[in-house]
Amino acid sequence: MREYGPKNAKRIAIRMAVLFAAPNLAAVPKSKPDRCHPLKGTRDGQFAVDLEHPFRLVFSPDHDPVARSEDGSIDMSQVTAIKIQEVEDYH
């Protein structure tokens, strides 16, 4: 985590602890500072939480198949395992 700087290293550790403690993805706060949110476009099916701007911790559900809601979106209440993809500034 050293490559992302001390502020991001601390935020990565905090966000990972929040993700680990949550019983499912729906329990992860959608507001700041965590701001768990689904991604779109080529990152459809992935989620991110905020780090030190502009970086994000990007992850995806680790389920096969991934549970979907009636509208086709990922049912966050059914996501109980995730796979960390990367730390990135995707903007």
ZAKE-426042 format. One record per residue (C-alpha): x, y, z; residue in one letter. Coordinates in steps of 0.25 Angstrom, whole numbers, padded with zeros to 4 digits, always signed. Layout:
XYZa/...
END
This chain:
+0000+0000+0000m/+0012+0009+0001r/+0011+0012-0014e/-0002+0020-0011y/+0003+0029+0000g/+0000+0029+0015p/-0014+0035+0014k/-0018+0024+0004n/-0012+0013+0012a/-0020+0017+0024k/-0033+0019+0016r/-0030+0005+0009i/-0029-0002+0022a/-0041+0005+0028i/-0050+0002+0015r/-0045-0012+0016m/-0049-0013+0030a/-0063-0008+0027v/-0065-0017+0016l/-0060-0029+0024f/-0069-0026+0036a/-0082-0024+0027a/-0091-0036+0026p/-0094-0033+0012n/-0091-0022+0002l/-0105-0014+0005a/-0099-0012+0019a/-0087-0004+0014v/-0090+0011+0015p/-0095+0018+0002k/-0091+0032+0007s/-0077+0038+0010k/-0067+0035+0015p/-0069+0020+0009d/-0079+0023-0002r/-0080+0009-0007c/-0086+0010-0021h/-0088+0001-0034p/-0080+0005-0046l/-0085+0006-0060k/-0081+0004-0075g/-0069-0005-0076t/-0068-0007-0061r/-0083-0012-0060d/-0083-0023-0049g/-0073-0016-0041q/-0074-0007-0029f/-0065+0004-0023a/-0062+0011-0009v/-0056+0024-0008d/-0041+0026-0004l/-0033+0039-0004e/-0038+0046-0017h/-0037+0042-0028p/-0034+0028-0024f/-0045+0017-0022r/-0044+0003-0017l/-0051-0006-0028v/-0057-0019-0025f/-0067-0029-0030s/-0076-0040-0024p/-0070-0053-0022d/-0082-0062-0026h/-0085-0070-0037d/-0096-0067-0041p/-0097-0053-0036v/-0111-0051-0030a/-0120-0041-0038r/-0131-0032-0034s/-0144-0032-0043e/-0139-0019-0050d/-0126-0027-0054g/-0117-0020-0044s/-0108-0027-0034i/-0116-0031-0022d/-0106-0024-0012m/-0113-0031+0000s/-0109-0045-0006q/-0094-0041-0008v/-0087-0047+0004t/-0073-0049-0002a/-0065-0040-0011i/-0052-0040-0019k/-0043-0028-0019i/-0040-0024-0033q/-0031-0011-0031e/-0028+0002-0026v/-0029+0012-0037e/-0033+0026-0042d/-0043+0022-0053y/-0048+0036-0056h/
END
